[in-house]
Every structure is written in structure tokens, then in C-alpha cells.
Amino acid sequence: MRAPDVTGWEVAVLDGGPADGMRVKVVDRPRVVQVTYPCQADGAPAGVRVEGVYVYRLDHGVTDEPLRYGFDIACP
């Protein structure tokens, strides 16, 4: 099943994980949304950042706003 063509911004809600309940706006209904969270790094060289990465996948069963993205615990 192909998602309908979308040209404007749509509201989506993140479900589960560290960003549970966060509302975001997306364009063209991406299959995956990535959320990052800064981490503290002791002794890191200048300019080096460390971030935790969390992946949310589009729930294709939700076709109206707000769209829903579910936390994917299996993604690194």
C-alpha cells in the first residue's frame, strides 16, 4: 500500500521511548524519525559530541492527523 502524496506539514505524535508524547511536524510522511539526546563526554577532544539516538517508525494504520510514530526499541 502506497502512502498518499503529501506536500505540506503534518502534525505527528511520538509514542513510547524517551520522546513519548512529543508532537512534531513532518513533511511527506517519512517512514522513520530520529530523535537525539545529548550525552556528557568526559575528556572528549574539542568539538566532539556524543548523542544517544532513538528511532521512531511511522504507524501506517494512522492516516489522519495527528500521525503516529512508534518507538523502535530494536534499533541501535
N, C-alpha and C positions, 0 to 999 in steps of 0.2 A: 504494500500500500504506500503510495507516494503522498507526502505531506503537501497541503495546498501551498501555492506560491504566496509568499508574504513579502510586502515591500516596506512596511512600516514597523515601528517599535511595538512590542507586545510585552505586557507585564507577565512575569513568571515568579513562582514561589519555589524556594529551595526546601526540600523535605528531608529531614534527618541530618546526621553529621554535625560538624561544628557551625554551619551556617543555617541551621534549622529555622525556618520561618522567615528568612531574609527574602525580601522582594527585590527583583532586578528587572531591568528592561532588556529585551533581546531583539535582534533583527534576523529575519529569515529562519527562525526556529532551529538554532544549531543543535546537533544531536548531543553534544557534551558541553558543559560549562565547567570551567576550572576556577576554584577558589584557592587563594594562597593566604598563608598566615605567617607573619614574620617570626623567626626564632632568634634567640640570643646566641651569639657565637663568641666564645672566649678565645682570645689570641688569634682572631682571623686577620689576614692581611688587609691592608687598606682597600676599600672598595668591594670587598667580598660580602655577599649577603647569603643568608640561609633562610629558606622558606619551606614550610610544610605545604604540600599540595594535596588538594581534595578534589575529587571528580564527582560531578552530578550529571546524570543522564536523563534526557527528555522522556517523559511518560507519554507515549504516542496515543494512549487512550484518552487523554485530555485534549480536546480540540478547541475549546473556548478559553478566553482569559479568565482568571489567571492560568497560564500554562503551569505545569508542574515538572520539576526536575528532582529526581530521587538520588540520594547519596549512594555512591557505589563503593562499598567498604572493601571490595576486592581489588580496586585499582591502587597501584602504588603512588 
